[in-house]
Amino acid sequence: MAKTFREWVPEQSTLLPASVLDWIGAGHLVHFVTALVKEQLDLLAIMNCYDEARGYPPYDPRMMVALLMYAYCQGIYSSRRIARACQERIDFMALTARQEPDFRTIALFRLRHLEALKGLFGQVLKLCGKAGWSSWDTWHWMEQRFEPMPINTSR
């Protein structure tokens, strides 16, 4: 008698589209970062930069900030690796709602809003300090992450 296996049909579609947030646990860091960016952080410095009504709509700056914060929490700093994670990792798919910004978009967003992002990470560290999670080492580490990277002129 042959062994019976569970059915495996990856091409099978579902009746209703599943929410990607349902694929990760309720206590996952993605939920925390999303709630932090949506409810706690002051994003006016970034949001006020977008006043032009013409052109293709950009990615939501809240999503881009959450993406950068979550990627940094995961130890991913390269724009190319962040973009690849948006395509391959379910936690990044949940965070971005299956949107896939390319590496240039991520790098240009970070470059354009560098000073505002430094301030946002300062806000995050103050919130962590209120919760008793912050230290000087953490602040120094986060501050180093937003220093402009030197250009390699030897190439």
N, C-alpha and C positions, 0 to 999 in steps of 0.2 A: 504494500500500500504506500502511495506517494505522500510526502509531507505536504500539508496545506499551509499556504502562507497568507498573510494579510494582503488585501488588495492594495496595489500601489499604482496610481494613475496620476502622475504629476500634471498632465495636461487637463485634467478634469476641472471644469469651472464650477463655481458655487452659485447658488441661487441669488444670494445677496453678496455684494462685495464685502469682504472682511476688512475690518479696521486693522491696520498694522499695529496699533497700540494694543490690540488684543493678543498679539503674538509674544509680548514681553510681560513679565510679571508686574504686579501692582506696586511693589516696593523698589522697582528698578530706578537707577540714577537718571534715566531719561525723563521719567515723570517729574522728578525733583527739579532738574534743570529747566524743563519746559515751564513748570509752575513758577520757578524763580524769575525767569525772563519775562513771562507774561504778567506777573502780579507784583513783583517786588522791586525790580530795577527801573531806574529812571532813564529811559531811552530817548529823551527829547533831543539831546545833542546829535544823535544819529538820525532820528526821524525828521528833524527840521532840514536836513540836507536834501530831502526829496520833495521838491516843489514843482518840478517840471512835469506837465501833464502829457507832453508829447513823447513819442517813442514807445518801444515795447516795455511793458511793466516789469520792473525789477523784482527779484525775490524779496519776500517780506524781510525787512531788517531784523525783526524779532527772531525769525527762523535762522538767519545767518549768525546772529549773536549766540543763540542757543547752540548752533552747530559748532562754532568755534570753542565755546566754553566746554561743551561735552567732549569734543575731540581733545582738548588740552587735558581734561580730566582723565582721558584714556591714554595719554602719552603720545598722541598723534599731533605733530606740529606742521608737517609738510602739507601744502595745499594739494599736491597730487595724491598723497595718501588719504587725506580727508575726502577728496572727490571719489577715490576708489572705494572708500568705506561706505559712502552714500549709495554706491551701486551694489556692494557685496554683503554688507553687514546689516542684520535685521534691526539692531538698536539704532543705527544711523537712519535707516529707512523710516522707522517709527518717528524719530525726532524731526525729520524733514518732510514727513507725510508723503514719502516716495518721490519727492522732488530731488533732482540730481544736478546741483550746481557744478559746473566744471571747475578745474583748478584755477583757471585765470579769474573767474568770477570771485572765487574765495580769496585769492591773493589780492585782487584789486579792492575788494571790500575791506580786508584787513588793512591794506595800505591807506585807503581813503579815510578810514575811521580809527586810525591808530591811537590818537590822543583820547578819543571818546572811549575806546575799548580799555585803555589804561584806567580811566575813571570808573568804568563798569566793574573791572576786576577789583578795584579798590572798594566799591560798594559791596561786592560779594564777600570780600574779606571782612568788612565791617559787620555784615550780617552773620558771618561765621564766628566772628569775635563775640557777638552778643549771645550766640549759642554755645560759646566756650570751645570752639574748634580751631581758633586761629593762633598763630605764633609768628614771630619775626621771620623765622626761616621760610614760612609759607609765603609771606609778603615779598621777601627778597627773591624767591623762586619765581613767583608770578610776575614780578617786575622785570626780571631778566627775559622772560618769554616775549615781551613786547618791545625789546630794544631792536632797532633796525639792524638787520643782518648785514654783515660786511659783504661787499661784492668781490667775488674772486676774479682778480684781474690777470691771473696767470694763464687763463685759458685762451 
